[in-house]
Amino acid sequence: MSAAALFTLVLLIAAAAAFAAGRWRPDAVALLALLALLVSGTVSLNTGLAGFGSPALIAMAAVFVLSAGLERTGVATRLGRRVLALAGPSELRLTVAFVLTAGLLSGVMNSIGAMAVLLPAAIAAAREARISPSRLLLPLALGTRLGGNLTLISGPSNLIASDALVQRGLPPFGFFEFLPVGGTFLLAGLAFIALVGRKWLPDAPLRETPRPENLAHVHAARQRTELAPWALFSVALLIAASTAGVSIAVATLLAAGLVVISGCVTMEEIYQAVDWRALVFMGAILPLGMALSDTGAAASLSDAVLRALGASKLAALAVMLAIAIGLNQVMPSVAATAVLAPLAIHAAAGVSANPHAYVMAVIAGTGTTFTPISNPVNLLVMGPGGYQMKDYVRIGLPLAVLLGLVSILLIPVVWPL
């Protein structure tokens, strides 16, 4: 392992420890990690600053703007009330409703786009039901990830993994070939979150708001309900564009631009709506994931573990899955898939196993994302939900273990080794 790779691993461990301690702001820790990469020369200036222009970060910023448009025109409130009317004020039923809706929506569009539609509605429903938004938002984010393996187009990781097979002369995955893993993930994850995981969520105090009958006439004047059709059309545009194969960054920018041009939100409200801490965190942490890949640290570590423990087909599959789960929590899922998919094919060849099963193990592992680093949707709810890193680990780590066990039992059945 090169000196640069070793430095990157040490820096990653230090950053993870700082995140877990919770004594420092995540965006500050991420900026310090980025500075260390730049000063040490581990990454170039262009690579170090590339995170602030990444499609994921642009999409996140646009999601905040679109969500503000849905709130200001009353669409989020009406959608939240509709879910509330169907599910009732029960926290359990609201959790099930939003997790299931998020998972199914993520099956046909990018998870960030699904979050853009459901985030403001979940906040509105929580306030209508007089429960803390922190009880719903992290389950909502996890729901979008659980549905991210339903189809080939559910997320970029699926497409990257399928393309890795094609580049090596192997058949690609079919459109619905992910369904056995994705469907099982969604059902198992939903059961865990609803019955166990939600009990470990924080219960941030719900800020008291004036009752509507006394004044959410003042409230009616503040909301631009006459512009609700424009906000709804923006959502339709986002869904249509993302399912048609348009980049999620472009799709969310189109939708956000429409809510601004139509007057759903003002320019001042845009700056108030964007969670700048989340954007700084994302922009600063992405280069660390790039460094893990570019320096060969991720590949060297993964290959060494496989050589040491991959004595049999099933053992190698389990190791590949465990590496994917672990690595995916400290680097974006897209980057983790890009690094591990070729390694999975290599490992399968080494033990004369089915390469599709091993690549599916990577997809399953990178579908267990629960940290803010691993996926933008988890980061989107950090501010509104008032979450700390320990909240993500408390519910996400047991869920990842559960999904890992499900995967090791399911994959060899659907894709014989």
Stockholm file with secondary structure:
# STOCKHOLM 1.0

chainA/1-417         MSAAALFTLVLLIAAAAAFAAGRWRPDAVALLALLALLVSGTVSLNTGLAGFGSPALIAMAAVFVLSAGLERTGVATRLGRRVLALAGPSELRLTVAFVLTAGLLSGVMNSIGAMAVLLPAAIAAAREARISPSRLLLPLALGTRLGGNLTLISGPSNLIASDALVQRGLPPFGFFEFLPVGGTFLLAGLAFIALVGRKWLPDAPLRETPRPENLAHVHAARQRTELAPWALFSVALLIAASTAGVSIAVATLLAAGLVVISGCVTMEEIYQAVDWRALVFMGAILPLGMALSDTGAAASLSDAVLRALGASKLAALAVMLAIAIGLNQVMPSVAATAVLAPLAIHAAAGVSANPHAYVMAVIAGTGTTFTPISNPVNLLVMGPGGYQMKDYVRIGLPLAVLLGLVSILLIPVVWPL
#=GR chainA/1-417 SS CCHHHHHHHHHHHHHHHHHHHCSSCHHHHHHHHHHHHHHHTSSCHHHHHGGGGCHHHHHHHHHHHHHHHHHHTTHHHHHHHHHHHHHCSCHHHHHHHHHHHHHHHHTTSCHHHHHHHHHHHHHHHHHHTTCCGGGTHHHHHHHHHHGGGSSTTSCHHHHHHHHHHHHTTCCCCCTTTTHHHHHHHHHHHHHHHHHTGGGGSCCCCCCCCCCTTTCCCHHHHHSCGGGHHHHHHHHHHHHHHHHTTCCHHHHHHHHHHHHHHTTSSCHHHHHHHSCHHHHHHHHHHHHHHHHHHHTSHHHHHHHHHHHHHCCSHHHHHHHHHHHHHHHHTTSCHHHHHHHHHHHHHHHHHHTTCCHHHHHHHHHHHHTCCCSTTTCHHHHHTHHHHTCCHHHHHHHHHHHHHHHHHHHHHHHHHHSCC
#=GC SS_cons         CCHHHHHHHHHHHHHHHHHHHCSSCHHHHHHHHHHHHHHHTSSCHHHHHGGGGCHHHHHHHHHHHHHHHHHHTTHHHHHHHHHHHHHCSCHHHHHHHHHHHHHHHHTTSCHHHHHHHHHHHHHHHHHHTTCCGGGTHHHHHHHHHHGGGSSTTSCHHHHHHHHHHHHTTCCCCCTTTTHHHHHHHHHHHHHHHHHTGGGGSCCCCCCCCCCTTTCCCHHHHHSCGGGHHHHHHHHHHHHHHHHTTCCHHHHHHHHHHHHHHTTSSCHHHHHHHSCHHHHHHHHHHHHHHHHHHHTSHHHHHHHHHHHHHCCSHHHHHHHHHHHHHHHHTTSCHHHHHHHHHHHHHHHHHHTTCCHHHHHHHHHHHHTCCCSTTTCHHHHHTHHHHTCCHHHHHHHHHHHHHHHHHHHHHHHHHHSCC
//
